[in-house]
Amino acid sequence: MAKRKVSMTPDAELVERLDEVAGESTRSQIVEEALALWIRNRRRRQLETDTEKYYADMSPAEHAEDADWAEQALGSLSRTWD
């Protein structure tokens, strides 16, 4: 993965706490890991929001069809496990 140099100005107390727990990791490694985690969490929250909106916007007929599909899938799954 290509690297890009950036400049940050975090709160001094955060940097001190980071240095206390960093161990063998560099600040750059820790910030990179934190950013990756933040992005994953942000994408997951967006997916959850989009999914909630999708189901909230469904018509009663679409909800009924979705329930039918879920029932069929559950039946198929239970037969697989038996």
Order of alpha helices (4+ residues) and beta strands (2+ residues): alpha-alpha-alpha
